[in-house]
Amino acid sequence: MQQIAEDFWNIRGSFKIAKVLDIGTHMSVARRSNGQFLLLDSYAIGGEDKRRLVKLTDNGAAIDAIINVHPFHTLHCSKMHELFPGARMIGTARHKRQAPDVDWDDDDIEDASTQAEFAQDLDFSVPAGLDLVTGDDSVHAASVLVRHKASGVVHVDDTLTVLAAPGALKPLLPQSRLKFHPKLADALQPRAGAADDFARWAIDLASDWGETPAVCAAHSAVRHLQPGGWREEVLRALGDVEKALAKHRAEYG
């Protein structure tokens, strides 16, 4: 459990493919302006991380909600619901289908009306021009991005990634700058204008969240940014996918 800012923590977890390759996962903890807490995503914590979180949140009584923002990150939702049964469980429509045993809120986090409930403490952004869920379950390019207003820290799953060396090599090799998910092209909606909608969304996000000091990215790392780094890296990431956007425009207009 790493403290990123005065009122924001990030917990790095394990997620193994075929029980061998550990690509990691994460969950963030944000303190609200009223002193309560919000968890961003679910991870079945244990050991020292669990002890610290329980102590920080008055045995979980101070956790208002667990907000799950990526439709394909569902593995730990049931366990988190068991650990903190008093917290509201909020997710996407797909979370409800994948984990029907959880007592989910009626509303979905991809909906603006649900996001508005937390507007005092969090900013949300859903990528324009992308399908949140496609017909291919391997396409995880879209998610609900979250920015904690008090600290400026961004929590993101898959939409923006950071490439980092695994294990003992991590301190020795530099992590990458921010990049958009490699399957972004497969998530673009099959319609005219989707590529331009995505590009405009990315440009606006680079500006609107320009003071972001750090990004907590799933599967990889926390990226600390220099002043202006968020805008620069998001725009460079957009430039990296321009060929994919141009190909989409050529096909759909």
C-alpha positions as CSV (number, residue, x, y, z in Angstrom):
1,M,0.0,0.0,0.0
2,Q,1.9,3.0,-1.3
3,Q,0.9,6.6,-0.5
4,I,1.0,8.6,-3.7
5,A,-0.4,11.9,-2.3
6,E,-1.7,13.2,1.0
7,D,-5.1,11.6,0.5
8,F,-4.4,8.9,-2.1
9,W,-2.9,5.5,-1.9
10,N,-2.3,2.7,-4.4
11,I,-2.1,-1.0,-3.8
12,R,-0.3,-3.2,-6.3
13,G,-1.5,-6.8,-6.6
14,S,-0.8,-10.1,-8.3
15,F,-2.7,-11.4,-11.4
16,K,-1.2,-14.4,-13.1
17,I,-2.0,-15.6,-16.6
18,A,-2.0,-19.4,-16.7
19,K,-0.7,-19.3,-13.1
20,V,2.7,-18.4,-14.4
21,L,3.0,-14.9,-15.9
22,D,2.2,-12.3,-13.3
23,I,1.0,-9.1,-15.1
24,G,-0.2,-7.5,-11.9
25,T,-3.3,-5.6,-10.9
26,H,-4.1,-2.7,-8.6
27,M,-6.6,-0.9,-6.4
28,S,-6.6,2.7,-5.2
29,V,-7.8,4.3,-2.0
30,A,-9.0,7.9,-2.1
31,R,-10.0,10.0,0.9
32,R,-13.1,12.1,0.4
33,S,-13.5,15.7,1.5
34,N,-15.8,14.5,4.2
35,G,-13.1,12.2,5.6
36,Q,-14.7,9.0,4.3
37,F,-13.0,6.8,1.7
38,L,-13.6,5.4,-1.8
39,L,-11.9,2.3,-3.2
40,L,-11.2,2.4,-6.9
41,D,-11.4,-1.2,-8.3
42,S,-11.3,-4.4,-6.4
43,Y,-8.4,-6.5,-5.2
44,A,-8.6,-9.2,-2.6
45,I,-5.9,-7.8,-0.3
46,G,-4.3,-9.7,2.5
47,G,-1.3,-9.4,4.9
48,E,0.2,-5.9,5.6
49,D,-1.9,-4.2,2.9
50,K,-5.1,-5.4,4.5
51,R,-3.9,-4.4,7.9
52,R,-3.1,-0.9,6.8
53,L,-6.3,-0.4,4.9
54,V,-8.5,-1.7,7.7
55,K,-6.7,0.6,10.2
56,L,-7.0,3.6,7.8
57,T,-10.7,3.1,7.3
58,D,-11.9,2.2,10.8
59,N,-12.2,-1.5,10.1
60,G,-13.9,-0.6,6.8
61,A,-16.7,1.4,8.4
62,A,-15.3,4.6,6.7
63,I,-15.4,3.1,3.2
64,D,-18.4,4.7,1.4
65,A,-18.1,2.8,-1.9
66,I,-16.0,0.4,-4.0
67,I,-16.1,1.8,-7.5
68,N,-15.1,-0.7,-10.2
69,V,-14.2,1.2,-13.4
70,H,-13.0,-1.5,-15.9
71,P,-15.7,-3.9,-17.2
72,F,-13.1,-6.7,-17.5
73,H,-11.6,-6.4,-14.0
74,T,-14.1,-8.6,-12.2
75,L,-12.1,-11.3,-10.5
76,H,-11.9,-9.8,-7.0
77,C,-15.3,-8.1,-6.8
78,S,-17.0,-10.9,-4.7
79,K,-14.1,-11.1,-2.3
80,M,-14.1,-7.3,-1.7
81,H,-17.8,-7.4,-1.2
82,E,-17.2,-10.0,1.5
83,L,-14.4,-8.0,3.1
84,F,-16.4,-4.7,3.3
85,P,-20.1,-5.6,3.1
86,G,-21.1,-2.1,4.3
87,A,-19.6,-0.4,1.3
88,R,-21.7,0.3,-1.8
89,M,-20.5,-1.9,-4.7
90,I,-20.6,0.1,-7.9
91,G,-19.5,-1.2,-11.3
92,T,-20.2,-1.3,-15.0
93,A,-23.1,-3.3,-16.5
94,R,-20.7,-6.1,-17.3
95,H,-19.6,-6.4,-13.6
96,K,-23.2,-7.2,-12.8
97,R,-23.4,-10.0,-15.4
98,Q,-20.0,-11.5,-14.4
99,A,-20.5,-11.3,-10.6
100,P,-24.2,-11.7,-10.0
101,D,-23.6,-12.8,-6.4
102,V,-22.5,-9.3,-5.4
103,D,-25.1,-6.8,-4.1
104,W,-24.5,-4.2,-6.9
105,D,-25.9,-0.7,-7.0
106,D,-28.7,-0.3,-9.5
107,D,-26.8,2.4,-11.4
108,D,-23.7,1.9,-13.6
109,I,-20.5,3.9,-13.2
110,E,-20.3,4.5,-16.9
111,D,-23.4,6.6,-16.6
112,A,-23.0,10.4,-16.0
113,S,-25.8,10.4,-13.4
114,T,-23.8,7.9,-11.3
115,Q,-20.6,9.8,-11.7
116,A,-22.3,13.0,-10.5
117,E,-22.9,11.4,-7.1
118,F,-19.1,11.6,-6.5
119,A,-18.5,14.9,-8.3
120,Q,-17.2,16.7,-5.1
121,D,-14.3,14.3,-4.9
122,L,-13.7,12.6,-8.3
123,D,-13.6,13.5,-12.0
124,F,-14.6,10.8,-14.4
125,S,-14.0,10.4,-18.1
126,V,-15.2,7.7,-20.6
127,P,-13.3,7.6,-23.9
128,A,-15.4,8.9,-26.8
129,G,-15.6,6.8,-30.0
130,L,-14.8,3.5,-28.2
131,D,-17.1,0.7,-27.2
132,L,-16.7,0.0,-23.5
133,V,-17.3,-3.7,-24.2
134,T,-16.8,-5.2,-27.7
135,G,-17.7,-8.6,-29.0
136,D,-14.1,-9.7,-28.4
137,D,-13.3,-10.3,-24.7
138,S,-9.6,-9.7,-25.4
139,V,-10.2,-6.0,-26.2
140,H,-9.8,-4.0,-23.0
141,A,-9.0,-0.6,-24.5
142,A,-11.9,1.3,-22.9
143,S,-12.6,2.0,-19.2
144,V,-13.8,4.7,-17.0
145,L,-10.8,6.9,-16.0
146,V,-10.9,8.5,-12.6
147,R,-9.1,11.6,-11.2
148,H,-9.0,12.4,-7.5
149,K,-9.7,16.1,-7.3
150,A,-7.8,16.8,-4.0
151,S,-4.5,15.2,-5.1
152,G,-4.9,15.3,-8.9
153,V,-3.8,11.6,-9.1
154,V,-5.3,9.6,-12.0
155,H,-6.4,6.0,-11.6
156,V,-6.7,4.1,-14.9
157,D,-7.1,0.5,-16.1
158,D,-5.8,-0.5,-19.5
159,T,-7.0,2.6,-21.5
160,L,-3.6,4.2,-20.7
161,T,-0.8,1.9,-19.9
162,V,2.8,2.2,-18.6
163,L,5.3,-0.4,-19.7
164,A,7.6,-1.4,-16.8
165,A,10.2,-4.1,-16.3
166,P,9.1,-7.0,-14.1
167,G,10.4,-8.0,-10.7
168,A,14.0,-7.2,-9.8
169,L,14.5,-5.5,-13.2
170,K,12.0,-2.7,-12.5
171,P,14.3,-0.4,-10.5
172,L,17.1,-0.9,-13.2
173,L,15.2,-0.2,-16.4
174,P,13.2,3.0,-17.1
175,Q,9.4,2.7,-17.4
176,S,7.7,3.9,-20.6
177,R,5.7,7.1,-21.0
178,L,1.9,6.8,-21.1
179,K,0.6,4.8,-24.1
180,F,-2.9,3.9,-25.2
181,H,-4.0,0.3,-25.1
182,P,-2.5,-1.7,-28.1
183,K,-6.0,-3.0,-29.1
184,L,-7.5,0.5,-29.3
185,A,-8.2,0.1,-33.0
186,D,-10.4,-2.9,-32.2
187,A,-12.5,-0.9,-29.7
188,L,-13.2,2.0,-32.1
189,Q,-16.9,2.1,-32.9
190,P,-17.7,1.0,-36.5
191,R,-19.1,4.3,-37.6
192,A,-18.1,7.5,-39.3
193,G,-16.5,10.0,-36.9
194,A,-15.5,7.6,-34.2
195,A,-11.8,8.1,-34.7
196,D,-12.2,11.9,-34.6
197,D,-14.4,11.6,-31.5
198,F,-11.6,9.7,-29.8
199,A,-9.0,12.2,-30.8
200,R,-11.0,15.1,-29.5
201,W,-11.6,13.3,-26.3
202,A,-7.9,12.6,-25.8
203,I,-6.9,16.3,-26.6
204,D,-9.5,17.6,-24.1
205,L,-8.4,15.1,-21.5
206,A,-4.8,16.2,-21.9
207,S,-5.8,19.8,-21.2
208,D,-8.6,19.3,-18.6
209,W,-6.4,17.1,-16.4
210,G,-3.2,18.9,-17.2
211,E,-2.1,19.3,-13.5
212,T,-2.0,15.5,-12.9
213,P,1.2,14.6,-10.8
214,A,0.9,10.8,-11.0
215,V,-0.9,8.0,-12.9
216,C,-1.7,4.7,-11.2
217,A,-1.9,2.3,-14.2
218,A,-3.2,-1.3,-14.0
219,H,-0.8,-4.2,-14.6
220,S,2.3,-2.2,-14.6
221,A,3.3,0.8,-12.4
222,V,2.7,4.2,-10.9
223,R,4.1,6.9,-13.2
224,H,5.1,10.1,-11.5
225,L,5.0,13.1,-13.9
226,Q,6.9,16.3,-14.1
227,P,4.8,19.5,-14.4
228,G,3.2,19.5,-17.8
229,G,4.0,15.8,-18.2
230,W,0.4,14.6,-18.3
231,R,-0.5,16.8,-21.3
232,E,2.7,16.0,-23.1
233,E,2.5,12.2,-22.7
234,V,-1.2,11.9,-23.5
235,L,-0.7,13.9,-26.7
236,R,2.3,11.8,-27.7
237,A,0.2,8.7,-27.0
238,L,-2.4,10.1,-29.3
239,G,0.2,10.6,-32.0
240,D,1.3,7.0,-31.6
241,V,-2.2,5.7,-32.6
242,E,-2.7,8.1,-35.5
243,K,-2.1,5.4,-38.1
244,A,-4.9,3.3,-36.5
245,L,-7.2,6.3,-36.4
246,A,-6.4,7.2,-40.1
247,K,-7.1,3.6,-41.1
248,H,-10.5,3.8,-39.3
249,R,-11.3,7.1,-41.1
250,A,-10.4,5.6,-44.4
251,E,-12.8,2.7,-43.8
252,Y,-15.8,4.5,-42.2
253,G,-15.4,8.1,-43.1
